[in-house]
Amino acid sequence: MTEDAADLSLVEILDQLNDRKLSARELVNDCLRRIEDAEPTIRAFVTQTPHLALAAARRADDARAKGLAVGPLAGVPVAVKDLFLTRGVLTTAGSRVFASYVPTEDAAVWQRLAAAGAGLLGKTTTHEFAYGTGSSPTRNPWDIRRTPGGSSGGSAAALAMRMAPVATGTDTGGSLRIPAAACGVSTLRSAIGRLSRYGVIPLCPSFDVTGPMARRMLDVSLLMRVLAGYDVRDPGSHDAAVPDYPSAPPADLTGVRIGLPIEMSWKEVDERFADVCREALHELVTRGAKLVEIGTPALAQEVLREHDGVFDTITQVEALEIHDKLLPHSHLYTPQVRDRVQMGETVSPERYTEALQLRDRWESKWRQIMSDHRLDAIAHPTIDAPPPLIDAGREPDGPHIRLSVPWSVAGFAALSVPAGLDDRGLPVGLSLAALPEREAQLLGLGIVIDEELQSWRKQPPWSPRAAWAHGGD
């Protein structure tokens, strides 16, 4: 066994579990020790369920000891965003509205993880109803003065702090990718319909996706092999073949072309973040890929100007429709989220229809750009500035969504992979986006960068024994 199993990636964990060099109980106990030490400060969990994780670990250890077949995640503890229904376990969606809600069924994603043998370690914080990027009261392990991003901020912080090896999240306008970048972990916003949304409290069905988070991109790819697939219970689920997600980085990237949308996604970005991302992209170039700077075609200008408004309009209308029946309890919402939900009342049906049409134009234009430039992916920093400092006197908010929203609107697959640390010691995320049908190849590009840089081995400088925040401006 390693000195501390909580430091291992999922791929390493499974190798050691299956070779009987590590027991699932040892793994869970190491994670529980991390939680005991760090959780009073980091506050990544809403609810902890160590008994469930330990029970799954015992079942896995007993089965392996008897030589029985086990699931692909047997004994692995998982942190689940508190937006996913978990039977018999409190599910709050980060809101006082659901402060005592205990579901009687499981979300499809958690069902698949449990069927693969995973154990529930606990439920992680989310910005209220996933409508924001602050994830209060969670703190960023790389600088505890800062937000972890959101809305899947609790999952990202728990991963960065080694409280769990893998986690789940959701992404509407960037809620997987933004906290992954802010906390130095990996994730994928897959194509809409690839993973079931059944049993997840929605925000905006036009853009909502569920997805895995992990410290290592190879782990994200492994989790996609467990989670992807059709679910008749989700009206948006696609009945299509599951892609062949990679289990190793591609050796040769000759002919691969990576677009850099300079005007849209590289200008007005923190220069230290941009520099780290450029360095990370060099790992693709050394394997044969070519970087291609792309401008903004004149035909796309109207849609480019409109994409933030398109996202806001569609989200406001659909969020209001979802929350309309809860608004009698509006006094239980935070003022920030209540105001965002009620903005939907100001949107006319004509404006909503126009926004849907502009969304389709946005997708068509980016498909044209990808074709015209023969691009395999688009690259840029995941967030444009360090995650904000936490202000106790203000409602929580986090990094801006302007760099992540375009790919939600386009319906593209998009990942965030750690590109390294800047000179402040803050993690930097690199975004790669591609056509949804190229999702598996996109993961391969992220895996190349991650395996070369080995950023997933880096640990936050903060610890309970040396409680100081590294970073700052």
N, C-alpha and C positions, 0 to 999 in steps of 0.2 A: 504493500500500500504506500502511496505517496504521503508526504508529511501532512498535507491537508487536501483532502479530496475536493473541497469546495473551490480550489483554484483550477481544477481541471476543466477542459472543454467537454462538451457532450460526447464528441467522438472519442476522446480519451477515456471518459467515464465508461462508455459502453464496452470499449476494448478491455478495460480492467475488470468490469463486472463479469463479462462473459468468460474471461480467463481465470476468474475466481481469485484475482489479486486484490480485489476490493469488494467489500460487501455493501449492499444497498443501505443497510443500517448505518454503517460507518459514514457513508456519503451524506445521508440525511442528518446524522448527528453533527457532522462538521458544518453543514448549512445552518442548523439550529444554533450552533455556537456563534456563528457569524451574526445571526439575527439577534441573539441575546446581547452581543457586544455593541452592535451598530444601530439597531433599530431605535433605541431611545433618541438618537440624534437624527438619523436619516429619515425615519418615519415613512417607510415605503409601503407598509402593510396597513390595511383597514382591519382585516381579520386574519388571525393565524390558525392554522389547522395542523399542528405537528402530529396529532394522533392519526390523521388520515395518511400523511406522508410516511409515517413509521409503519402503519399497517400494510401499505403497499410494498414497502421495503421488506417486511417480514415475508410476505407472500412470494416476492421475487427471490429472496435468498433461499427460502425453503424449496421452491421449484428448481432452482439451479442446483442445489445440493442433491436433489433426487434425480438430476439429469433430465428433467422434464422440459418441454419446449416452453419458451417464454416470449412475451411480446417484445417488439423492438425497443420499447422504452421501459422495460420492466424494472421497477424500483427507483426510477428517476423522479426526483421531486420537482414540481412545476409551480411557478407563481402565476396566478391567473388574474388578469385585470378585472376589477370589480364592476364590470359592465356585462360579464358573462354569467348567465344563470348557473348556479351550482346547487343541486338538490340538497336541502337540509342545511345549507350554509348561507349566512347572511350575504345579501347582494344589494348594495346601496346605490350604485351608480354615482357615488360621490355626493349624494344629495340627502338633505333631511327629509325630502319627500318619501324616500325609500329607507328611512333609518332603521326600520324593523322588518324589512321584507325578507322572508326566507322562502325561496322558490321550492316548488315540488318537482321540478325537472331540471335536467342539465342542458346547457348549450351544446350544440353539435360539436364544436371544436373541443370542448372538454370531454365529451363522450368519446371522441376518437383518441384523445390522449390517454384517458382512463382505460379504454379497450386495449391500448398498446402497453399497458402496465404501469403508467405513470401514477404518482401520488400527489395529491393536492397539498402544497405547502402553505398556501394562504392566498388571500385576495389582496391585490395591490391597488394603490390609490389611482384615481382618475380625476381630471378636472370635471366638475359637476356635469353630468350627462354628456361628457366628452366634448363640451362646447367651449373649448379654450385650450391654452397651452401652458398653464401654470402648475397644475397638479398639487396644489397646497394640501397638506402641510409638508410635503416631501421636499427634502433638500438634495442638492447635487453632490454626490460623493467626491467629485473632483474639486469642488469649492463649495463648502456648505453654506456660504453666503448667497448662493445662486439657486435659481429654480432648476429642476431637472428637465424642463420642457414637458410637453404633454400633447395629447391628454393621457398617453400611456406612460406617464412619468414615474409612477411607482414601480412598474415592471422594469423600466430602464435602470432606475436607481438600485433596485434589488439585484439586478444582474451585475452592474458595475461594482457593487460592494460585496460580490460573491455570496450573497444570501441565497441565491438559487442559480442553477446552471442554465435554465431556459425559462421562458415566460411567454405569455400571450398578450396581445394588444389589439387595438383597432385603429383604423386610419380613415378619416373622412377628407381632411385637407392637409394632412401631414402628421397625424397623431401617433404613428409608428416611427416615421423617419426623423421627426424633430427631436423627440427625447433620445432616440438612439444616437443621433449626432451629439447632442448635449452631454450625454453620459458615456460616450466612447464605446458603444456596442453596435451590433449588426441587426439589420431587419430587412424585410421585403414587403412592400405593398404589392401584392399580386394582382393579376387581372380580376376585375369584378366578376363574381360568379365562380371563381376557382375554389375558394374555401367557403364553406357554409356560414351564413350569418344567423342561422336559426338559434333562438335562445339568447341573442345578444340584444341588449336594449339599444334601439336605433337612434340615430341623430338625423341622417339624411340618406334614405335608401338609394338615391341616385349616385352617391359617392362612397357610401360606407363599404369598407372591407374589413375582414379579420385577418390576423397574421401572427407569425411567430417572431420572437426576439431571442437573441443569444449573444454571447460575447464573440463567437467565431462564426464567420459566414458559412463555413462547411456545416456547422450545426443547424443554421437556418435552412440550408438545402435539405438536410436529413429530415428536419421537422416537416418541410413541405411534402416530402414523400409519405409522411404519416397523415397529414391533414387534408391534402387536396383531394377533391372528388365530388361527384354530384350528390346533392341532397334534395329529394323531392319536397321536403318541408320548407325550403327556401325558394320563394318564387323567382329570385334572381340567380339561382344556381344554374350553371351551364352543364348540360349533359354532354361532355366532351372527354376525350382521352386525356389522362393526366400526363403532363410533360415528363420527360426523362431528366429529372433534376440531377445535377452532377454530384459525384462523390469525390472528385479530385479536380484540381485546376487544369484547364486546357494547356497543353505544352506549347502550342504554336498559335499565335494570333495574326499571322500573316494575312493581309487582306481585310482585317477588321478595321473599321473606320468609326472614330469617336467624335461626335460633334460638340463643339464648344460654343454655345449661344452667348457671345460676349455681351451684346447690348442688354439682353434680357436677364442674364443670370450671373454675370461675372463683375459687372460694374456696380458700384455702391455696395460692395461686399468688403467686410473687414479684411485688410490686406494680408494680415498674418494668417487668417483662415485660407485666403486664396492661394498664398504661397505654399502652404502645406498640401493643399489639394493638387496643385500643379506638380509637386514632387511625387505625390502618390500616383498620378497618371503616368509618370515615367515608367512605372513597373509594367504597364501595358505596352508602352512603346518598345521596351527592351525585348518583348516577345513578338514584336512584329506589327503591332497596331499602329495606326496613323491617326494623329489628332488633326481635326479639320475645323477651323474657325468658321462659323456660319453667322450671317447677318439676319436681319428681319426683312423678309420680302415685303414689298409694298402692299401686296394683296392681303397680307396678314395683319397689317397695322390696326385695322378696326377691331379685330378679334383680340389682338394683343392688349389693346387699351381696355378691352371689356372683360378680360378673363377673371379679374378679381371680382368685378361686379356680377358676372355670371355665377361664380361660385357662391357669393353672398346671397344673391337673389334666390337661387334654387335651394340653398340650405335653409334660409329663413322660412320659405314657404313650407318645406317638408318638415322642418323642426316644429313649426307651429301646428301642423296637422297631427304630428305625433303627440305633442304636449297639450293639445287643446283640452283633452279630458282631465289633465292634471292641473290646469290653471286655477281651478277653485282653491287649490293649495298653494297659490303663487307666493303667499307669505313665507313659505318654507324654502323657496328658491333663494340663492344669493341674488342680490340686485343685478349683478353683472349678467348672469345667465338668464334671469327673468326678462331683462331688457332685450337681450338678443333674441329670445324666443318670441317676444311680442312684436319685434320688428316685422315679423311675417305678416302682421295685420295691415301693414302699410303697402304691401306689394300687390299690385293689381293682377288679375288673371292674364291680362295682355302682356305685362312685363315678364311674368313667369314663362309664358309661352315663348316670348322673344329670347329669354335666357336659355331655354332648352334648344332653340334653333342655333344660337350663338355657340353653345357647347358643341353641337354637331359640326359646325363650321370649324371650330378650334381643333377638334379631332381630325377632320379632313385635311386641314392645312398642315398639321404636323405629320400626318401620314405622307403628304406630298413632299414635305421637306426631307423626311427620311428617305424617300425614294429618289428625289432629285440629287441628293448628295451621297446616295448609296451608304447611308449611315446604319450602323448596328446599334448604337446607343448615343445618348446625350449625357454630357457630364458637366457638373458644376458643384460648388459647395452646397451642402444640404441646408444650412442656415446661414444667414448673412452677417451675423454678429454673435458675440458670446451670449449665453443665456443671461437674462436680466438678474440683477441683484434682488433679493427678496426684501420687500418693504412691508414691515409689519403694519403700517398705517394704511395700506392700500389693498384692494382686492387682488388676488393673484393673477398674474398673466406671465407669459413666457415668450420665447422667440417668435418672430413674425413668420407667417405662413407663405410669404410671397414667392419663395423659391420652390416650395413643395406643391402648392395649389395647381400650377399648370398641368401637372401629370395626372392629378385627380380629375380635372376637367376633361383632359384628353382621353382618359380611360387607359393610360399606359401602365405597364408594370414599372415600378421604381424601387430602388433599394438605397439604403444608406450604409456605407462601410467605413469603419474608422480609417482615417488617412494619417493619423499620428497625433502628436501634441504640438501646440504652438509654443512660442518662447515664454508664455505665461504659465505653461503647464496645463492648459485647457485642451480637452479632446476636440478634434476637428472631424466632421463627417463629410464624406464625399458622396454625392448623389449620382447615380447612374439610372437612366430611364430608357425604356425600349418599347417597341410594339408589344402588345400583350401576347401575341403568338411567339415572341422571341424571349419569353420569360426565363426559360431554362438556360439559354445562352447568356442572358444578362447576369444570372447568378454566377455563371462561370467567370465572368469578368470580375465580379466582386470577390470571388474566391481567390483569383490570382493576386489581387492587391493585398488581401488579408493574409494569405499564406506567406507572401514575400515580406511584408512589413511586420507581421507577428504582433500587431497592436493588441490583440486579444490577450496577450500575456502581461501587458502593462496593468498595474494596479493603482488605484487612487492613492494619493499620499496621505489622506486622512485616515486615522484609525482611532479607536476609543482610547488607546494608550498614549497617543500623541495627537491630541485633539487640536489640530491647527488646520487652517484652510490654506491650501496652496493655490496660487493663481492670482487673479485680480488684474487690474489694468495698469 
